[in-house]
Amino acid sequence: MKRQARGSGSTAIADTPTATRTGQEDEGTGGTESTEHRHHRLRRRLGRADPRAVPEARRALRELLRPWGGPEQSAIAELLTSELVTNALVHTDDDAVLTATVAPDRLRVEVRDFVARRPCPRVPVADDGTNGRGLMLVQSLADAWGVHAHGVGKAVWFELGAQAA
């Protein structure tokens, strides 16, 4: 587990590889074949009033994604993650928790906040500047995305496959 010093912004809760095992019946011998799948996970608490939260989240995700996918997928993942983190911190006025899980064939990023109000994509208006485009980007670039409720708050998530977009 990695931790940052007090007062330095976001806190890494965990940044560790995990392994899961699946047992499959081996028809040739009647035994069970064990296959190990490696997953790497990043979990980070993000402070609501911390202007460094978004760039730190991008940097941590970039580090996690080094051995995964291609540069284009990593760039898309960073962009979408920064959109979700920004939305959670700006629109909820509370902390958030970023979780990213990398499997050999996909990435899942989830940003959990502590406000039950569900986000909804909206078509940006020309005079809005850069506001209102985050969820439209997520909807356009992610392979899948959604929102699920928690006891307190919600999690907005997206998934990307490891193949080039």
Buried (B, 14 or more C-beta within 10 A) or exposed (E): EEEEEEEEBBBBBEBEEEEEEEEEEEEEEEEEEEEEEEBBBBBBBBBBEBEEBBEBBBEBBBEBBEEBBEEEBBBBBBBBBBBBBBBBBEEBEBBBBBBBBBBEEBBBBBBBBBBEEEBEBEEBEEEEEEEEBBBBBBEEBBEEBEEEEEEEBBBBBBBBBBEEE
